[in-house]
C-alpha cells in the first residue's frame, strides 16, 4: 500500500513537470525496492523546474536516457535505473535490494541486464550480495 501512495504522490507532484524519474526514486516507483518514501525526489530534467522537494539532475537531452511511460510518469527503464544506481554508487541497501528483487523476479538470473564494462566490478560486488539477500 505504501508504494501505491508514494506513486500517487509522485504523479501529483510531477504531473506537469517535464522530467524523468531517476535513481532511487525510479527504483521505488518501479517496485525494485521494498518501498519507502524519500524526502527528495530525484528527476532528470533538461532545464531547472520549479518543483520543491526535488533533486534535479540536468541533462542536455533525454535521448541519452532509456525511459518509458509508467502509470502517468516518465521513468527510467529497469536497466537504466540499475545502471544509474551502480554509477552513482549511493545507498548500498537500495542497490542491493533493487538487484535482489530483479534477480528474484527474473527467475534467479541477471541475464536481462546490460551492464557497461566500467561498472562490471561494482555490479559483481552488489549482485553477489543480491543473490543471498532473501536467504538471511
C-alpha positions in Angstrom: 0.0 0.0 0.0 2.9 2.4 0.8 4.3 2.1 -2.8 0.9 3.0 -4.3 0.5 6.0 -2.0 4.0 7.2 -2.8 3.5 6.7 -6.6 0.3 8.7 -6.4 2.2 11.5 -4.5 4.8 11.5 -7.3 2.2 11.7 -10.0 0.6 14.7 -8.3 3.9 16.4 -7.6 5.4 15.9 -11.1 2.3 15.6 -13.3 3.0 18.9 -15.1 6.8 18.7 -14.9 9.0 17.8 -17.9 11.1 15.2 -16.2 12.1 11.6 -16.0 12.1 9.8 -12.6 15.7 8.9 -11.8 17.9 6.8 -9.4 16.4 6.0 -6.0 13.0 7.5 -6.9 12.8 5.4 -10.1 13.8 2.3 -8.2 11.0 2.9 -5.7 8.5 3.8 -8.5 9.3 0.7 -10.4 9.0 -1.5 -7.4 12.6 -2.5 -7.4 12.9 -1.6 -3.7 10.6 -2.8 -1.0 9.2 0.7 -0.5 9.9 3.8 1.3 9.3 7.5 0.9 12.3 9.7 0.5 12.5 13.3 1.4 13.9 14.2 -2.0 12.5 13.1 -5.4 15.3 12.5 -8.0 14.5 13.5 -11.5 16.3 14.1 -14.8 15.4 17.5 -16.4 16.6 19.4 -19.4 16.3 22.7 -17.6 15.6 23.7 -13.9 12.0 23.1 -12.9 10.1 25.0 -10.2 9.2 21.9 -8.1 10.1 21.9 -4.4 11.4 18.7 -2.9 13.3 17.5 -5.9 16.9 16.8 -6.7 17.2 17.8 -10.4 19.8 16.2 -12.5 20.2 18.4 -15.5 20.9 16.6 -18.8 21.4 18.1 -22.3 18.8 15.7 -23.8 16.5 12.9 -22.8 17.8 10.9 -25.8 20.8 9.6 -23.8 18.4 8.0 -21.2 16.4 4.8 -21.6 13.0 5.6 -20.3 9.3 4.7 -20.7 5.9 5.9 -19.6 4.8 4.2 -16.4 1.5 4.9 -14.8 1.4 8.5 -16.0 5.0 9.5 -15.5 8.2 9.1 -17.5 10.6 6.8 -15.6 13.9 5.3 -16.4 13.7 1.7 -17.5 14.7 -1.0 -15.1 18.0 -1.5 -16.8 18.7 2.3 -16.9 17.7 2.6 -13.2 20.1 -0.2 -12.2 22.9 1.3 -14.2 22.2 4.7 -12.7 22.3 3.2 -9.2 25.6 1.5 -9.8 27.0 4.6 -11.5 26.0 6.8 -8.6 27.3 4.2 -6.1 24.9 5.6 -3.5 22.9 3.8 -0.9 24.1 0.2 -0.7 20.7 -1.0 0.6 18.8 0.4 -2.4 21.3 -1.0 -4.9 21.4 -4.5 -3.3 17.6 -4.6 -2.8 17.0 -3.5 -6.3 19.2 -6.2 -7.7 17.8 -8.8 -5.3 14.2 -8.1 -6.4 15.2 -8.0 -10.1 17.1 -11.3 -9.6 14.1 -13.0 -7.9 11.5 -11.7 -10.4 13.7 -12.8 -13.4 14.0 -16.4 -12.4 17.2 -16.1 -10.4 19.2 -14.5 -13.2 20.6 -11.2 -14.2 20.6 -12.1 -18.0 18.2 -9.3 -18.9 20.5 -6.6 -17.7 23.1 -4.8 -19.9 25.8 -3.5 -17.6 28.5 -1.4 -19.1 32.1 -2.7 -18.8 33.2 0.1 -16.5 30.5 -0.9 -13.9 31.2 -4.7 -14.1 33.3 -4.8 -10.9 30.8 -2.8 -8.9 27.9 -5.0 -10.4 29.7 -8.2 -9.3 30.0 -6.9 -5.8 26.4 -6.0 -5.4 25.0 -8.9 -7.4 26.8 -11.4 -5.1 25.0 -9.7 -2.1 21.7 -9.7 -4.0 21.8 -13.4 -4.7 21.7 -14.2 -1.0 19.7 -11.1 0.1 16.5 -13.1 0.9 18.3 -16.1 2.4 19.2 -14.3 5.6 
